[in-house]
């Protein structure tokens, strides 16, 4: 009971925004022309939509570390106007609004990254990474290529951050064996890669779009899911869930992208300034997200959720089951050569860092 009192104010703050955002109906009727004159001064206003709730996880750092930083770096010329919490729809809706000019950018969650750039599925393969250091090493090798992947599809990758490693949440029982997956009603909103992963682990997942995900849990249609900690907090899942498993089943990136139509309207000096500024904060931004998400996990455990512990042998069972999923998406999201390249970077890092 004492733990609940300690974390309740924090949780209420997260939840109040999420609820208000979920029912907020905003129209960001944009224009292909982002240039505006305000009080005799030229501004470039970019409207950006995101599924993520404001003030939780990676979005908690957007204003002070990113939006305000860009405003200052460009001497007030580039203004980012955010629409949080799915007020512009889910990632699929946001992509559509970018195409018709209602929005100029997106704050993509994990599946949104794959929708906007299929090759990013390489980073989200089940049990690809064992640690944050491995994530950073692969990013250090692939970051320029990731920018090229996005540009090929008409967007500029401004900021590469993350949702962190996702967790397994359940109501009925702990999830630590294939039988536990089989005996649970998993929802999935993360697309084909997540669906195939859950099936490989023994589940029969029910595909649901994000706006309906919370209701499906609270109504009992589903009783388990895989998600980042900040979403479990923002969607009030901590009030229903009883178990949390923090095994590193999936790493989930996040990003801020701007359509090339809008990006190319910015003065060249501002483009260079923004890219240089982001390069100086991107890695530290990710580490701060990790710290924030750890606080979310600790808050949920203090509130009453039970943290599941797995043995190395139990984790190995999961890994063997999902490994074939990696090859299943060759030619659909990425090439065999690209997959081998990522595997090569990981082998290289692990060889250098043997204990």
C-alpha positions in Angstrom: 0.0 0.0 0.0 2.8 2.4 0.8 4.4 1.8 -2.6 1.1 2.7 -4.3 1.0 6.0 -2.4 4.6 6.8 -3.4 4.1 6.4 -7.2 0.5 7.4 -7.5 1.1 11.1 -8.1 3.6 10.3 -10.9 1.3 7.8 -12.5 -1.7 10.2 -12.4 0.3 12.9 -14.1 1.1 10.5 -17.0 -2.4 9.2 -17.2 -4.2 12.6 -17.2 -2.4 13.7 -20.3 -2.9 10.4 -22.1 -6.6 10.4 -21.5 -7.0 14.0 -22.7 -4.9 13.3 -25.7 -6.7 10.2 -26.7 -10.0 12.1 -27.0 -8.6 15.3 -28.4 -9.7 16.0 -32.0 -7.2 18.3 -33.7 -7.0 19.4 -37.3 -3.5 20.3 -38.4 -4.5 21.4 -41.8 -1.1 22.2 -43.1 0.3 23.4 -46.3 3.2 22.4 -48.5 4.6 25.8 -47.7 6.1 25.9 -44.2 7.5 29.4 -44.5 5.6 32.0 -42.4 6.1 35.7 -41.6 5.5 36.5 -38.0 6.0 40.0 -36.6 8.2 40.7 -39.6 10.4 37.7 -39.0 10.6 34.6 -41.2 9.8 31.3 -39.5 9.5 27.8 -40.8 6.8 25.9 -38.9 6.8 22.1 -39.1 3.7 20.3 -37.7 4.7 16.9 -36.3 2.3 14.1 -35.2 3.2 11.2 -32.9 1.3 8.3 -31.4 3.4 8.6 -28.2 1.9 10.4 -25.2 3.5 13.6 -24.1 5.8 13.7 -21.2 6.5 10.0 -20.9 9.6 8.0 -22.1 11.3 9.5 -25.1 8.7 12.3 -25.5 9.6 13.6 -22.0 12.8 14.9 -23.5 11.5 16.3 -26.8 10.8 19.8 -25.7 13.9 20.7 -23.7 16.4 18.5 -25.5 15.2 18.7 -29.1 12.4 21.2 -29.9 13.8 24.0 -27.9 17.3 23.1 -28.9 16.5 23.4 -32.6 14.7 26.7 -32.0 17.7 28.1 -30.3 20.3 26.7 -32.7 18.4 28.2 -35.7 17.9 31.6 -33.9 14.2 31.0 -33.8 13.7 30.3 -37.4 12.6 26.6 -37.2 9.6 25.9 -35.1 8.4 22.3 -34.3 4.7 22.2 -33.5 3.9 18.8 -31.9 0.6 16.8 -31.8 1.0 14.1 -29.2 -0.9 11.0 -28.0 -2.4 9.8 -31.2 -4.4 13.0 -31.7 -3.4 12.7 -35.4 -4.2 9.0 -35.4 -1.8 6.1 -35.3 1.5 5.8 -37.3 -0.4 4.8 -40.4 -2.7 7.9 -40.2 0.3 10.1 -39.6 2.1 8.8 -42.7 -1.0 9.5 -44.8 -1.2 13.1 -43.4 2.4 13.7 -44.2 1.7 12.6 -47.8 -1.2 15.1 -48.2 0.6 18.0 -46.5 -1.5 18.1 -43.3 1.7 17.2 -41.3 5.3 17.8 -42.2 6.8 15.3 -39.9 6.4 12.3 -37.6 7.6 11.1 -34.2 7.6 7.4 -35.1 7.2 4.7 -32.6 8.7 1.2 -33.4 6.2 -0.1 -36.0 6.0 3.4 -37.5 9.7 3.2 -38.2 9.2 0.0 -40.2 6.2 1.5 -42.0 8.2 4.6 -42.9 11.4 2.6 -43.6 11.1 -1.2 -43.8 14.9 -1.7 -43.4 14.6 -0.5 -39.8 13.0 -3.9 -39.0 16.6 -5.1 -38.9 17.0 -3.3 -35.6 13.8 -4.7 -34.2 14.4 -8.4 -34.7 13.7 -10.5 -31.6 16.6 -11.1 -29.3 19.0 -9.3 -31.7 20.6 -7.2 -29.0 21.8 -8.3 -25.5 22.8 -4.8 -24.3 22.6 -1.1 -24.9 26.3 -1.1 -25.8 25.5 -3.4 -28.7 22.8 -1.1 -29.8 25.1 1.9 -29.8 27.8 0.0 -31.7 25.5 -1.0 -34.5 24.1 2.6 -34.6 27.7 3.9 -34.9 28.1 1.8 -38.0 24.6 2.2 -39.6 23.4 5.7 -38.8 24.5 7.2 -42.2 22.9 4.3 -44.0 19.7 4.7 -42.0 19.5 8.3 -43.2 19.8 7.1 -46.8 17.0 4.5 -46.3 14.6 7.2 -45.1 15.6 9.6 -47.9 14.9 6.9 -50.5 11.3 7.0 -49.2 10.9 10.8 -49.2 11.8 11.6 -45.6 14.8 13.1 -43.7 15.8 11.3 -40.6 16.3 14.1 -38.1 16.6 12.3 -34.8 17.2 8.6 -34.0 16.2 7.7 -30.5 14.3 4.8 -29.0 11.4 3.5 -26.9 14.0 1.2 -25.2 13.7 -2.6 -24.8 10.1 -3.6 -24.6 8.6 -5.7 -21.8 6.1 -8.5 -21.6 3.0 -7.7 -19.6 0.3 -10.1 -18.5 -2.7 -10.4 -16.3 -3.3 -14.2 -16.0 0.1 -15.5 -15.1 3.8 -14.9 -15.5 5.2 -15.3 -19.1 8.4 -17.4 -19.1 7.7 -20.5 -21.2 6.1 -21.3 -24.6 3.2 -22.8 -22.7 2.6 -19.5 -21.0 2.4 -17.8 -24.4 0.0 -20.5 -25.6 -2.2 -20.1 -22.6 -2.4 -16.3 -22.9 -4.5 -14.0 -25.1 -1.9 -11.7 -26.7 -2.8 -8.6 -28.6 -0.5 -7.3 -31.3 -0.4 -3.8 -32.9 3.3 -3.8 -34.0 2.8 -5.4 -37.4 3.9 -8.6 -39.1 7.2 -8.9 -37.4 5.7 -8.9 -33.9 2.9 -11.2 -35.0 5.3 -13.8 -36.3 7.5 -13.5 -33.2 4.6 -14.1 -30.9 3.4 -17.1 -32.9 6.9 -18.5 -32.9 6.8 -18.3 -29.1 3.5 -20.2 -28.9 0.9 -17.4 -28.9 -2.1 -16.9 -31.1 -2.0 -13.1 -31.2 -5.0 -10.9 -32.0 -4.1 -8.0 -34.3 -5.6 -4.7 -32.9 -4.8 -1.1 -33.9 -3.4 1.0 -31.2 -6.4 3.2 -30.4 -8.3 0.0 -29.4 -5.5 -1.7 -27.6 -6.2 -0.3 -24.1 -9.9 -1.1 -24.3 -9.2 -4.7 -25.4 -7.1 -5.2 -22.3 -9.5 -3.5 -19.9 -12.5 -5.4 -21.4 -10.7 -8.8 -21.2 -10.6 -9.4 -24.9 -6.8 -9.8 -24.4 -4.7 -10.3 -21.3 -1.1 -10.0 -22.4 1.0 -7.7 -24.7 4.5 -6.6 -25.5 5.3 -2.8 -25.2 7.6 -0.1 -24.0 7.2 0.9 -20.3 6.1 4.4 -21.1 3.1 3.1 -23.1 2.1 0.8 -20.3 2.1 3.8 -18.0 0.4 6.2 -20.4 -2.4 3.8 -21.2 -3.0 2.9 -17.6 -2.1 -0.7 -18.1 -0.4 -0.8 -14.7 -4.0 -0.9 -13.2 -4.8 -4.1 -15.0 -1.5 -5.9 -15.4 -0.1 -8.2 -12.7 3.2 -9.4 -14.2 6.0 -7.7 -16.0 8.9 -9.6 -17.7 11.9 -7.4 -18.6 13.7 -9.9 -20.8 15.3 -8.2 -23.8 13.0 -9.8 -26.3 12.8 -6.8 -28.6 14.6 -3.5 -28.9 12.3 -0.7 -30.1 13.7 2.4 -31.8 11.9 5.7 -32.3 12.6 8.7 -34.5 11.7 12.1 -35.7 11.5 12.5 -39.5 10.6 15.4 -41.7 9.2 15.0 -45.2 11.8 16.0 -47.9 9.1 18.4 -49.3 9.2 20.3 -46.0 12.9 19.8 -45.2 14.1 21.2 -48.6 12.2 24.4 -47.9 14.5 25.2 -44.9 17.5 27.3 -45.7 20.6 25.2 -46.2 22.4 26.7 -43.2 19.5 25.7 -41.0 19.5 22.1 -42.4 23.2 21.9 -41.6 22.7 23.5 -38.1 19.9 21.1 -37.2 21.9 18.0 -38.3 25.0 19.1 -36.4 23.0 19.9 -33.3 21.2 16.6 -33.3 24.5 14.7 -33.8 25.7 16.3 -30.6 22.8 15.1 -28.5 21.5 12.0 -30.1 23.4 9.4 -28.1 22.9 11.1 -24.7 19.3 11.5 -25.5 19.0 7.7 -25.8 20.7 7.1 -22.5 18.3 9.6 -20.8 15.3 7.7 -22.3 16.6 4.5 -20.8 16.9 6.1 -17.4 13.3 7.5 -17.7 11.9 4.1 -18.8 13.7 2.4 -15.9 11.9 4.8 -13.6 8.6 3.8 -15.2 9.3 0.1 -14.6 10.3 0.7 -11.0 7.1 2.7 -10.5 4.9 -0.1 -11.8 6.7 -2.7 -9.6 6.2 -0.4 -6.6 2.6 0.0 -7.5 2.1 -3.8 -7.2 3.2 -5.6 -10.5 5.4 -8.7 -10.0 8.7 -8.7 -11.9 9.3 -12.1 -13.6 12.8 -13.5 -13.5 14.1 -16.0 -16.1 17.0 -18.3 -16.1 19.6 -18.4 -19.0 18.1 -21.8 -20.0 14.6 -20.4 -20.2 15.8 -17.5 -22.3 17.6 -19.8 -24.6 14.4 -21.6 -25.3 12.8 -18.3 -26.5 15.8 -17.5 -28.6 15.9 -20.8 -30.5 12.2 -20.4 -31.3 12.4 -16.9 -32.7 15.7 -17.1 -34.6 14.0 -18.4 -37.8 11.9 -15.2 -37.9 15.0 -13.3 -38.8 15.3 -15.1 -42.2 11.5 -15.0 -42.8 11.6 -11.3 -43.5 14.5 -11.3 -45.9 13.2 -9.8 -49.2 10.2 -8.3 -47.4 11.8 -5.7 -45.2 15.6 -6.1 -45.8 18.1 -8.0 -47.9 20.1 -11.0 -46.8 23.2 -8.9 -47.2 21.9 -6.3 -44.9 21.0 -8.9 -42.3 24.4 -10.4 -42.5 26.0 -7.0 -42.2 24.2 -6.3 -38.9 25.0 -9.8 -37.6 28.6 -9.2 -38.6 28.7 -5.9 -36.5 27.3 -7.8 -33.5 29.9 -10.6 -33.9 32.6 -8.0 -34.2 31.5 -6.2 -31.0 31.1 -9.4 -29.0 34.5 -10.6 -30.1 36.1 -7.4 -28.9 34.2 -7.4 -25.6 34.5 -11.0 -24.4 34.8 -11.2 -20.6 
